[in-house]
């Protein structure tokens, strides 16, 4: 009979591995993704139809996401909305709606 030298990890080591994996996942910049109500801290884009030819587009990034990345993703989503609604680029306004 042959013996095996397979080492089994302890439950503590397994739990520690899961915690480290979770912490590592939190230290990356927010990817281009839709924001979800289930995980709002994950960030991402959201948009809201205000009128027939007006939408509000937002993008929220975490502390690891640079301002340039947030602005780029925001513009990208705004351009997607223009295509979805068959609008032209002269119908987009950036900045505070107030």
C-alpha positions in Angstrom: 0.0 0.0 0.0 1.3 3.4 -0.9 1.1 6.3 1.4 0.3 9.8 0.3 1.9 12.9 1.7 -1.0 15.2 0.8 -1.2 18.0 3.3 -4.6 19.3 4.2 -5.0 23.0 5.0 -6.5 23.8 8.3 -9.9 25.7 8.5 -8.0 28.7 9.9 -5.7 28.8 6.9 -8.6 28.4 4.5 -10.5 31.3 6.2 -7.4 33.5 6.1 -7.0 32.8 2.4 -10.6 33.9 1.8 -10.1 37.1 3.8 -6.9 37.9 1.9 -8.7 37.3 -1.4 -11.4 39.7 -0.3 -9.0 42.4 0.7 -7.1 42.0 -2.5 -10.3 42.4 -4.5 -11.0 45.7 -2.7 -7.6 47.1 -3.7 -8.2 47.4 -7.4 -9.7 50.3 -9.4 -13.4 50.2 -10.3 -13.8 48.5 -13.7 -16.2 49.8 -16.4 -19.4 48.1 -15.2 -22.9 48.9 -14.4 -23.5 50.0 -10.8 -25.8 47.6 -8.9 -28.1 48.1 -6.0 -26.8 44.9 -4.4 -23.2 46.1 -4.3 -23.1 49.9 -4.5 -19.6 50.1 -3.0 -18.3 48.3 -6.1 -19.0 51.4 -8.2 -19.7 51.7 -11.8 -22.0 53.7 -14.2 -25.7 54.4 -13.9 -28.0 56.4 -16.1 -31.5 57.7 -15.7 -33.8 58.9 -18.5 -35.0 62.4 -17.5 -36.9 63.3 -20.7 -37.3 61.9 -24.1 -33.9 63.4 -25.2 -32.2 63.8 -21.8 -30.4 61.3 -19.6 -28.3 61.7 -16.5 -25.2 59.6 -16.6 -23.0 59.0 -13.5 -19.9 56.9 -12.8 -18.7 56.2 -9.3 -15.2 54.9 -8.7 -13.5 53.7 -5.5 -10.4 55.3 -3.9 -8.1 53.3 -6.3 -9.8 54.7 -9.4 -8.1 57.8 -10.8 -10.2 60.9 -11.7 -9.1 60.5 -15.3 -10.4 57.0 -15.4 -13.7 58.1 -13.9 -14.1 60.9 -16.5 -13.1 58.5 -19.3 -15.7 55.9 -18.2 -18.3 58.7 -17.8 -17.7 60.0 -21.3 -17.7 56.4 -22.7 -21.1 55.7 -21.1 -22.5 59.1 -22.3 -21.4 58.2 -25.9 -23.1 54.7 -25.5 -26.3 56.5 -24.4 -26.1 58.7 -27.5 -25.9 55.7 -29.8 -28.7 53.8 -28.0 -31.0 56.9 -28.4 -29.8 57.7 -32.0 -28.7 61.2 -30.9 -25.8 63.3 -32.1 -22.9 64.5 -30.0 -24.2 68.1 -30.1 -27.0 67.0 -27.8 -24.7 66.1 -24.9 -24.0 68.6 -22.1 -21.3 67.9 -19.5 -21.2 69.3 -16.1 -23.5 70.2 -13.3 -27.2 70.1 -14.4 -28.1 72.7 -11.8 
